[in-house]
Amino acid sequence: MNQSAAVWLLIVLACVAANLPFINERLFAVIPVQRFNNGIKPFWVRVLELLVWFCVIGLLGMLFERMIGNAFAQRWEFYVTALTLFVVLAFPGFVVRYLLKR
């Protein structure tokens, strides 16, 4: 896989993974959640799921970087910025779930 394809694939997967906790009621889009009130995931579960998806996408990005060439060491500033961008990618799903009137 060339560098351009890996970057675009990672961006698309990050957009999907960031919105996944907000667009469905299953945990990680697979496990049904009946133990909460009426099968609706609480907000804190959605945030934890968002953090797990951030780690999965980050590991996938590191894998792509190692496949393409040298992997560079990153400091905490990189991860904070990446998490902030991941949360911004999750904004459309948050708006649909919590801000639109039903």
C-alpha positions in Angstrom: 0.0 0.0 0.0 1.4 3.4 -0.9 1.6 6.3 1.4 -1.3 8.2 -0.1 -3.7 5.3 0.1 -2.7 4.6 3.7 -3.4 8.2 4.7 -6.8 8.3 3.0 -7.8 5.0 4.4 -6.8 6.1 7.9 -8.8 9.3 7.6 -11.9 7.5 6.4 -11.6 4.9 9.2 -11.1 7.7 11.8 -14.2 9.5 10.6 -16.3 6.3 10.8 -14.8 5.2 14.2 -15.3 8.6 15.8 -19.0 8.7 14.9 -19.7 5.0 15.7 -20.4 5.4 19.4 -23.1 8.0 18.7 -24.9 6.5 15.7 -25.8 3.1 17.3 -26.8 1.6 20.6 -24.5 -1.4 20.5 -21.1 -1.4 22.2 -18.4 -1.3 19.6 -21.2 -1.8 17.0 -21.4 -5.5 17.9 -22.4 -6.1 21.5 -26.0 -5.4 22.4 -26.5 -3.3 25.6 -29.6 -4.2 27.5 -28.3 -3.7 31.1 -28.7 0.1 30.9 -32.1 1.9 31.0 -34.2 0.8 28.0 -31.1 -0.4 26.1 -29.8 3.2 25.6 -26.1 3.7 26.2 -25.2 6.4 28.7 -22.9 9.2 27.7 -20.0 7.9 29.8 -20.1 4.6 27.9 -20.0 6.5 24.6 -17.0 8.5 25.7 -15.2 5.3 26.8 -16.0 3.7 23.5 -14.7 6.8 21.7 -11.4 6.5 23.6 -11.1 2.9 22.7 -11.7 3.6 19.1 -9.1 6.4 19.3 -6.5 3.9 20.5 -7.5 1.4 17.8 -7.1 4.0 15.0 -3.8 5.2 16.6 -2.4 1.7 16.6 -3.6 1.2 13.0 -1.8 4.5 12.1 1.4 3.3 13.7 1.1 0.0 11.8 0.7 1.9 8.5 3.7 4.1 9.4 5.9 1.1 10.1 4.8 -0.6 6.8 5.6 2.5 4.8 9.0 3.4 6.3 10.6 4.5 9.5 8.2 5.1 12.5 9.0 8.3 14.4 8.8 8.6 18.1 6.0 10.9 19.3 5.7 12.8 22.5 2.5 13.6 24.5 1.8 16.7 22.5 1.1 14.6 19.4 -1.3 12.4 21.2 -3.2 15.3 22.8 -3.6 17.0 19.4 -4.6 13.7 17.7 -7.3 13.1 20.4 -8.6 16.6 20.0 -8.9 16.1 16.2 -10.6 12.7 16.8 -13.2 14.4 19.1 -13.8 17.1 16.4 -14.4 14.2 13.9 -17.0 12.9 16.3 -19.0 16.1 16.3 -21.5 15.2 13.6 -22.5 12.0 15.4 -22.8 14.0 18.7 -25.0 16.6 17.1 -27.3 13.9 15.6 -27.5 12.0 18.9 -27.9 14.9 21.4 -28.6 18.2 19.8 -31.2 17.5 17.1 -34.8 17.5 18.3 -36.6 14.2 17.7 
